[in-house]
Amino acid sequence: MAINDDTIAIITKEEVQGDSLIDGAGKYIIPGLVNAHVHASKEEDLKSGYPFGILYLLNMHTGLEEREANWKKITKDSIGYSILYGSGHAATVPNGHPTQFSPRDGNH
């Protein structure tokens, strides 16, 4: 496989030449992973999964939309950060998993 910038240029059984070669024998290539349930509480949390292929985060129940909007700007098209998406304020189901905004008392 040859990659040019961030795009797969060719997949072939033939030998390819390039600036950087990785022996992929016995290995797998997969698309970027999605962590579909995180509670990011600091900017550093947006970097922690990136080296492991977690390229997208769905932040749950923040209630801090202004902070999250800023983080979304930081992560958009940034190397080293997983791209952040958010579910918004207290997005949960009745009797679901509680947060600081939706305690498990049946009234919220």
C-alpha positions, 0 to 999 in steps of 0.5 A: 500500500502506498500513502500520499499525504493522508490518502491511500494512493495504491494497494498492490502486491508489487513492491513500492518505493517511498520516503518511509517504508513499513513492513506490514507483513502479518499486520492489519490496517483499519480505519480510525476508531471512534470512542462513542462514549467519553467524558472529556474533562480537560483538553489533554483528554482529547490527545490521549487516544490519538496515538492508539488510532482513536480519531473521533470522540463523542463526549457525553453529558457535558453541559459545557457547550461553550468549552466544547465548542472551543475544543471542537475548533481545536480538534478540527483537522488537527494532528495529535487530537481526536476530533470531538463531537458532543451530545450536548447537555444531559443527554441520557434516557430516563433512569439512565446513567447519571451525571452531575446534570442528571442525578439518578433520582427519577426526577431529572 
